[in-house]
């Protein structure tokens, strides 16, 4: 299982963690949302639970709930700026469809 984090995304995540020194790292996950079924979540991880898997990426601790791993395995996380807007961008090889605005995705039922 692997998650790829670009230099830009890592720098942004490390900035968040540096502002909250008690954080366990960055929590990357999914939630039921949007018109396609799932949305991505990126937040500070307050703690690492028994059901979490932790990946170390150049010193950045990425915390992922074990149940979400099959849906996000292989995802590339980038951080892009476009004018005044900036956001994380996800390229997930498991996604079989996305909504028009790109904020949610779907996977095959067999996944």
C-alpha positions as CSV (number, residue, x, y, z in Angstrom):
1,X,0.0,0.0,0.0
2,X,1.3,3.4,-0.9
3,X,0.3,7.0,-0.9
4,X,2.4,9.5,-2.9
5,X,2.8,13.0,-1.6
6,X,4.3,15.7,-3.9
7,X,6.8,18.1,-2.6
8,X,4.2,20.9,-2.7
9,X,1.7,18.9,-0.7
10,X,4.3,17.8,1.8
11,X,5.4,21.3,2.4
12,X,1.8,22.5,3.0
13,X,1.2,19.6,5.4
14,X,4.4,20.1,7.3
15,X,3.4,23.8,7.7
16,X,0.1,22.7,9.3
17,X,1.9,20.3,11.6
18,X,4.6,22.9,12.6
19,X,1.8,25.2,13.8
20,X,0.3,22.5,16.0
21,X,3.3,20.7,17.6
22,X,1.1,18.3,19.6
23,X,-0.4,16.8,16.4
24,X,0.5,13.2,15.6
25,X,0.7,14.1,11.9
26,X,-1.7,14.5,9.1
27,X,-4.9,12.4,8.8
28,X,-5.8,11.5,5.2
29,X,-9.1,9.7,4.7
30,X,-12.5,9.6,3.1
31,X,-16.0,10.2,4.1
32,X,-19.4,9.6,2.5
33,X,-20.2,12.8,0.7
34,X,-20.9,14.6,-2.5
35,X,-22.8,13.4,-5.5
36,X,-20.4,10.6,-6.3
37,X,-20.3,8.9,-2.9
38,X,-16.9,9.7,-1.2
39,X,-15.0,12.8,-0.5
40,X,-11.4,13.2,0.7
41,X,-10.4,14.5,4.1
42,X,-7.1,16.1,5.1
43,X,-6.8,17.3,8.7
44,X,-4.4,17.3,11.6
45,X,-4.3,14.0,13.4
46,X,-4.7,14.5,17.1
47,X,-3.8,10.9,17.9
48,X,-3.1,7.6,16.2
49,X,-5.7,4.9,16.9
50,X,-5.5,1.1,16.9
51,X,-7.3,1.0,13.5
52,X,-4.8,3.5,11.9
53,X,-1.9,2.9,9.7
54,X,1.0,5.4,9.8
55,X,3.2,6.2,6.8
56,X,6.4,8.2,7.2
57,X,7.1,10.4,4.2
58,X,10.3,12.3,4.6
59,X,9.5,12.9,8.3
60,X,5.8,13.7,7.7
61,X,3.5,11.2,9.5
62,X,0.5,10.4,7.4
63,X,-2.3,8.7,9.4
64,X,-4.9,6.7,7.5
65,X,-7.8,4.6,8.9
66,X,-7.1,0.9,7.9
67,X,-10.7,0.6,6.5
68,X,-10.0,3.5,4.0
69,X,-6.7,2.1,2.7
70,X,-8.2,-0.1,-0.1
71,X,-10.1,3.0,-1.4
72,X,-7.1,5.3,-1.4
73,X,-4.1,3.0,-2.0
74,X,-2.0,4.5,-4.8
75,X,-3.4,8.0,-4.4
76,X,-1.1,10.9,-5.4
77,X,-1.7,14.0,-3.2
78,X,-0.6,17.3,-4.7
79,X,-1.2,20.9,-3.6
80,X,-1.9,23.4,-6.3
81,X,-2.4,27.1,-6.5
82,X,-4.6,28.7,-9.1
83,X,-4.8,32.5,-8.8
84,X,-6.2,33.2,-5.3
85,X,-7.3,29.6,-4.9
86,X,-5.2,26.8,-3.4
87,X,-6.2,23.3,-2.6
88,X,-5.1,19.7,-2.3
89,X,-5.6,17.7,-5.5
90,X,-6.1,13.9,-5.4
91,X,-5.3,11.5,-8.2
92,X,-6.7,8.1,-7.1
93,X,-6.3,5.1,-9.4
94,X,-9.2,3.4,-7.6
95,X,-11.7,6.0,-8.5
96,X,-14.0,4.9,-11.3
97,X,-15.8,8.2,-11.5
98,X,-15.8,11.7,-10.1
99,X,-18.4,14.5,-9.8
100,X,-18.2,17.4,-12.2
101,X,-16.5,19.7,-9.7
102,X,-14.0,17.0,-8.6
103,X,-14.9,17.1,-4.9
104,X,-16.2,13.5,-4.7
105,X,-15.5,10.2,-6.3
106,X,-16.9,6.7,-6.6
107,X,-15.3,3.2,-6.8
108,X,-16.6,0.0,-8.2
109,X,-18.7,-2.0,-5.7
110,X,-16.1,-4.8,-5.8
111,X,-13.4,-2.4,-4.4
